Amino acid sequence: MEPQYESTAVLRLASPLIATPELGSSYMAREMEAMVSDSVLQPVVERLRLADEWSVTAEQAVLSLRERTEVTSLGNEEEVSRVALTVRAPNAELTREIAAELAFEYQQQGNLRAQEDAERFLKALNEKIAEQEKRVEEKRRALDSLEKATGRRMWEARDGGSIRG
């Protein structure tokens, strides 16, 4: 039986900068899944030439790497969660390199995911602002029509001055 070595990278996951209901409870699960997703594993397989190392196809190497990798939560401390990314393989040095590369690739892609989340949030926020601006303009037009119809200002400040100029 071939010896198996284990290497673990511990990652600190800060809570998302933009906390939305859809991110809230599923954030940790989403991030742990991302650590063993094809988009993280495949670049590591390519950089470390794991298909050649393990004498398999690239697709098989990705599957094998996923089977050799375990992600576990180490708990939360205030706004930070800790996660262990553990890799098992028959070569000690390669196992260490894989764990380090997986952590690096996940962090790189995590930055992209955070940017995409921020862009989606900003887009939704801008849509809400545009919607509110449209409603304000509709109300302003309705008030103008009412003032024209009655021949007087509808809103006045307490000190007798007009709110509208």
PyMOL commands that set and color helices and strands:
alter all, ss='L'
color gray80, all
select helices_A, chain A and resi 21-24+27-35+38-47+50-54+58-68+92-150
alter helices_A, ss='H'
color red, helices_A
select strands_A, chain A and resi 5-14+69-77+80-89
alter strands_A, ss='S'
color yellow, strands_A
deselect
rebuild
show_as cartoon
